[in-house]
Amino acid sequence: MEAIINMALLTLLALVTVAIITQRSLIGVVILAGIYSFLMASVMIVLDAVDVALTEASVGAGISTVLLLGALHLTKTREIAIPRPKAGPILLSLVVGVALVWGGARIAALGDPNTAIHLHVGPYYLEHAVAETNVPNIVTAILADYRGFDTLGETTVIFTAGVGVLLLLKGLRRRGAGSDEAETNREEKMD
Amino acid sequence: MNADLIQRIATKLILPFIMLFALYVQFHGESSPGGGFQAGVIVAAAVILVSITFGQTVAKKIAPWGLIERMIPLGVLIFAGTGIVSLLNGANYLDYSVLAHDSVHGHEYGIIIVEIGVLITVAGAMIALFYAFVERGR
């Protein structure tokens, strides 16, 4: 049963990828990318990685789609057609594709208990996490506690992205029609 | 902004459930899938939905720029501050053992506190990104 679901999801993923490549309308591309994310989230659920699936569905399919549509609102919505496909990029894509397939055939089988990731700190977390942190979801325990430094780093990345956007926006506002104060006043009057 | 009638009514109906789901993902994240990152994105999605349906003026009443600007650093400060509190109590940075009367509860509280920090920063940054695009388009 799981094999059938996997095959159906992966076939749909491949179809959506081809559709994204051939699609010229960028709005179509954004919608298809959202569908891709939802399919990917389904694959994650089949793999029992529910936390990742939730992130993929909310970020990949939700927020990214809205932000990309917002970006399209500021630009043109049709991709400029390339007059003639060039040999170089196609060759490079083929080489990378063959390398990925060649490498993918050599990684350990999915769920093999004898691989490095299952023999290092994994068993310790599984055995001790609930007793040490009183948190039943081990993923949360690892992310926020055992790997707290990593998560602090990730949060700092989000912080940096937010600050970068704010700085860019402030700069644009000052160069634009009115200063910050003028804009705030206008909005207050509108209220 | 003149959104469709169905969209406006549906938004009003669905909004409390989105916020409730965000809180569920946040505070039930210790027992079920979820956590600060996912909950932060869902909170941002709720504000974005309001902005799309009722316009920026209404969305800014819920989440004004001043609040968003403060949320982004506040979350990181809560996270990093938890580490400082551990240091002051004589443990390693981000070692939650010393945050409560015993080690297990310390870890539990520590996880809840840093997840709230993640929620605040992620929600703030996502809303800021959306606002940036919308206001650039005016």
Chai-1 contact restraints between the chains, C-beta under 6 A:
chainA,res_idxA,chainB,res_idxB,connection_type,confidence,min_distance_angstrom,max_distance_angstrom,comment,restraint_id
A,V50,B,P33,contact,1.0,0.0,6.0,A-B,restraint_1
A,D51,B,P33,contact,1.0,0.0,6.0,A-B,restraint_2
A,L54,B,P33,contact,1.0,0.0,6.0,A-B,restraint_3
A,L54,B,G34,contact,1.0,0.0,6.0,A-B,restraint_4
A,L54,B,Q38,contact,1.0,0.0,6.0,A-B,restraint_5
A,T55,B,Q38,contact,1.0,0.0,6.0,A-B,restraint_6
A,S58,B,Q38,contact,1.0,0.0,6.0,A-B,restraint_7
A,S58,B,V41,contact,1.0,0.0,6.0,A-B,restraint_8
A,V59,B,V41,contact,1.0,0.0,6.0,A-B,restraint_9
A,G62,B,A45,contact,1.0,0.0,6.0,A-B,restraint_10
A,I63,B,V41,contact,1.0,0.0,6.0,A-B,restraint_11
A,I63,B,M126,contact,1.0,0.0,6.0,A-B,restraint_12
A,V66,B,I48,contact,1.0,0.0,6.0,A-B,restraint_13
A,L67,B,L129,contact,1.0,0.0,6.0,A-B,restraint_14
A,G70,B,F133,contact,1.0,0.0,6.0,A-B,restraint_15
A,H73,B,G137,contact,1.0,0.0,6.0,A-B,restraint_16
A,L74,B,R136,contact,1.0,0.0,6.0,A-B,restraint_17
A,L74,B,G137,contact,1.0,0.0,6.0,A-B,restraint_18
A,T133,B,H107,contact,1.0,0.0,6.0,A-B,restraint_19
A,T133,B,E108,contact,1.0,0.0,6.0,A-B,restraint_20
A,N134,B,V104,contact,1.0,0.0,6.0,A-B,restraint_21
A,N134,B,E108,contact,1.0,0.0,6.0,A-B,restraint_22
A,V135,B,E30,contact,1.0,0.0,6.0,A-B,restraint_23
A,V135,B,I111,contact,1.0,0.0,6.0,A-B,restraint_24
A,P136,B,S31,contact,1.0,0.0,6.0,A-B,restraint_25
A,N137,B,E30,contact,1.0,0.0,6.0,A-B,restraint_26
A,N137,B,S31,contact,1.0,0.0,6.0,A-B,restraint_27
A,T140,B,G29,contact,1.0,0.0,6.0,A-B,restraint_28
A,T140,B,E30,contact,1.0,0.0,6.0,A-B,restraint_29
A,T140,B,G35,contact,1.0,0.0,6.0,A-B,restraint_30
A,A144,B,I111,contact,1.0,0.0,6.0,A-B,restraint_31
A,A144,B,V114,contact,1.0,0.0,6.0,A-B,restraint_32
A,A144,B,E115,contact,1.0,0.0,6.0,A-B,restraint_33
A,D145,B,H107,contact,1.0,0.0,6.0,A-B,restraint_34
A,D145,B,I111,contact,1.0,0.0,6.0,A-B,restraint_35
A,G148,B,L94,contact,1.0,0.0,6.0,A-B,restraint_36
A,L152,B,F79,contact,1.0,0.0,6.0,A-B,restraint_37
A,T155,B,V76,contact,1.0,0.0,6.0,A-B,restraint_38
A,T155,B,F79,contact,1.0,0.0,6.0,A-B,restraint_39
A,T155,B,V118,contact,1.0,0.0,6.0,A-B,restraint_40
A,T155,B,T121,contact,1.0,0.0,6.0,A-B,restraint_41
A,T156,B,V76,contact,1.0,0.0,6.0,A-B,restraint_42
A,I158,B,T121,contact,1.0,0.0,6.0,A-B,restraint_43
A,I158,B,V122,contact,1.0,0.0,6.0,A-B,restraint_44
A,I158,B,A125,contact,1.0,0.0,6.0,A-B,restraint_45
A,F159,B,I72,contact,1.0,0.0,6.0,A-B,restraint_46
A,F159,B,V76,contact,1.0,0.0,6.0,A-B,restraint_47
A,F159,B,T121,contact,1.0,0.0,6.0,A-B,restraint_48
A,A161,B,A125,contact,1.0,0.0,6.0,A-B,restraint_49
A,G162,B,I72,contact,1.0,0.0,6.0,A-B,restraint_50
A,G162,B,A125,contact,1.0,0.0,6.0,A-B,restraint_51
A,G162,B,A128,contact,1.0,0.0,6.0,A-B,restraint_52
A,V165,B,A128,contact,1.0,0.0,6.0,A-B,restraint_53
A,V165,B,L129,contact,1.0,0.0,6.0,A-B,restraint_54
A,V165,B,A132,contact,1.0,0.0,6.0,A-B,restraint_55
A,L166,B,A128,contact,1.0,0.0,6.0,A-B,restraint_56
A,L169,B,A132,contact,1.0,0.0,6.0,A-B,restraint_57
